[in-house]
Amino acid sequence: VQTCALPIYWRCVECQSSQYLIYRSGARKFVEEIGKAFPGKRVILATSDEDTKPDIHENCIVISSYSTLVNARSGYAGIALLDGEEMLSRQFIRAEEELFHLWLKALSLLRVGAEIFLSLPASHPISQAIIAGKPAKFMRYLNGDREEAKLPPYVRVIQIEGEFRSLSGLRNKLDNEFGDLAKTLISKSGTRLTIKVNHEGAAKVLQALKALQKLRSSGGKELLSIKVDPYYL
């Protein structure tokens, strides 16, 4: 457990208050602490239960996950989009894309002239796109980033799962036959083989894998699990 001592004369840069709250995990505890910060103000927790997802028409504070957003009849006067850096730190290539989609969905519930708090630096491409009101700006950045890193949709990624012996032999065959077109990477467990190949070579590799599946089926062997450009990488 880490502790942090606040300066004796500390004040919040937003509201100038010298009081601070300790937040703990759990949405209901979060509601409790927000209630303490805004006494007399109704705080609503939106959950996946339809009975707790009213159409908001009063002056109140709503706390929800990105999957349990609720509408306000006249739109929200402000939205605080939290956990941005934590969601971007997830290790899969669509982390930025997914966060941007979730935030745009939340921002669609705002009224005209509403205030927005983003839990990302103002210099981040997602923040810049939202500040400018130009979602396409972030998508252009994302496409350029993927093209430079040689990731889908600019290359094809084929993911194969199976037993260690089968994938080890398959990797050797692919390297011998398509070594000039494709790059292969096998997981530490040896049960997942990842192939990165350009669009021209992908058709040849997939044709060879299709023939392999037919051969395994006719021999009574278990088929390999093959995914092309999987969502999670």
HUVENQUI-V729758 format. One record per pair of residues at least 24 apart in sequence whose C-alpha atoms are under 10 Angstrom apart, sorted by sequence separation. I is the first residue (numbers start at 1). J is the second residue. D is the distance in whole Angstrom. If there is no record, write none. Layout:
BEGIN
i,j,d
I,J,D
I,J,D
END
This chain:
BEGIN
i,j,d
46,70,7
166,190,9
167,191,7
168,192,10
171,195,9
178,202,10
181,205,9
81,106,8
100,125,10
157,182,10
159,184,10
161,186,10
164,189,8
165,190,8
166,191,9
167,192,7
168,193,8
35,61,9
80,106,10
81,107,9
100,126,7
104,130,8
156,182,10
157,183,10
158,184,9
159,185,10
160,186,9
161,187,10
163,189,10
164,190,5
165,191,9
167,193,7
178,204,9
202,228,10
34,61,9
79,106,8
80,107,10
99,126,9
100,127,9
103,130,9
157,184,10
159,186,10
163,190,7
164,191,5
178,205,7
79,107,7
162,190,9
163,191,5
164,192,8
177,205,9
34,63,9
78,107,9
96,125,10
97,126,9
100,129,10
161,190,9
162,191,5
163,192,8
164,193,10
31,61,9
76,106,10
79,109,9
96,126,8
100,130,9
161,191,6
162,192,7
31,62,9
76,107,9
78,109,10
79,110,7
104,135,8
160,191,8
161,192,4
162,193,8
174,205,8
177,208,10
31,63,7
75,107,10
76,108,10
77,109,9
78,110,7
88,120,10
160,192,6
161,193,6
194,226,10
30,63,8
31,64,10
66,99,10
75,108,9
76,109,6
77,110,6
78,111,8
86,119,10
159,192,7
160,193,5
161,194,9
192,225,9
193,226,9
194,227,10
195,228,9
196,229,9
75,109,6
76,110,5
77,111,6
84,118,8
85,119,7
86,120,10
101,135,10
159,193,6
160,194,6
174,208,9
192,226,10
194,228,10
195,229,10
28,63,9
67,102,8
71,106,10
74,109,9
75,110,5
76,111,5
77,112,8
78,113,9
79,114,8
80,115,9
81,116,8
82,117,8
83,118,9
84,119,5
85,120,6
100,135,9
158,193,8
159,194,5
160,195,8
174,209,10
27,63,8
66,102,6
69,105,9
70,106,9
73,109,9
74,110,8
75,111,4
76,112,9
77,113,8
78,114,5
79,115,7
80,116,6
81,117,6
82,118,7
83,119,6
84,120,6
85,121,9
158,194,6
159,195,6
27,64,8
66,103,8
69,106,7
71,108,10
72,109,7
74,111,7
75,112,8
76,113,10
77,114,5
78,115,5
79,116,5
80,117,5
81,118,5
82,119,5
83,120,9
84,121,9
157,194,7
158,195,5
159,196,9
27,65,9
67,105,10
71,109,6
72,110,8
73,111,9
74,112,10
76,114,7
77,115,6
78,116,6
79,117,6
80,118,6
81,119,6
82,120,9
100,138,9
157,195,6
158,196,7
66,105,8
67,106,10
70,109,8
71,110,9
72,111,9
75,114,9
76,115,9
77,116,9
78,117,8
79,118,9
80,119,8
81,120,9
100,139,9
156,195,8
157,196,5
158,197,8
170,209,9
194,233,9
66,106,7
69,109,9
156,196,6
157,197,7
65,106,10
97,138,9
155,196,7
156,197,5
157,198,9
84,126,10
96,138,10
97,139,8
155,197,6
156,198,6
157,199,10
170,212,9
154,197,10
155,198,5
156,199,6
152,196,9
154,198,7
155,199,6
156,200,9
158,202,9
97,142,8
151,196,8
152,197,10
153,198,10
154,199,8
155,200,9
156,201,9
157,202,9
96,142,8
150,196,9
151,197,10
152,198,10
153,199,9
155,201,10
156,202,7
150,197,9
151,198,10
152,199,10
155,202,9
156,203,10
158,205,9
94,142,10
150,198,9
158,206,9
160,209,10
93,146,9
167,224,9
93,151,9
166,224,9
93,152,9
163,222,10
162,222,9
162,223,8
163,224,9
161,223,10
162,224,5
161,224,6
162,225,7
160,224,7
161,225,5
162,226,9
160,225,5
161,226,7
159,225,8
160,226,5
161,227,9
159,226,6
160,227,6
158,226,7
159,227,5
160,228,9
158,227,6
159,228,6
157,227,8
158,228,5
159,229,8
157,228,6
158,229,6
159,230,7
156,228,7
157,229,5
158,230,8
156,229,6
157,230,7
155,229,9
156,230,10
159,233,9
152,228,10
153,229,8
157,233,9
152,229,7
151,229,9
152,230,9
94,231,7
95,232,9
93,231,8
94,232,7
92,231,9
93,232,7
94,233,8
92,232,6
93,233,6
91,232,9
92,233,5
91,233,8
END
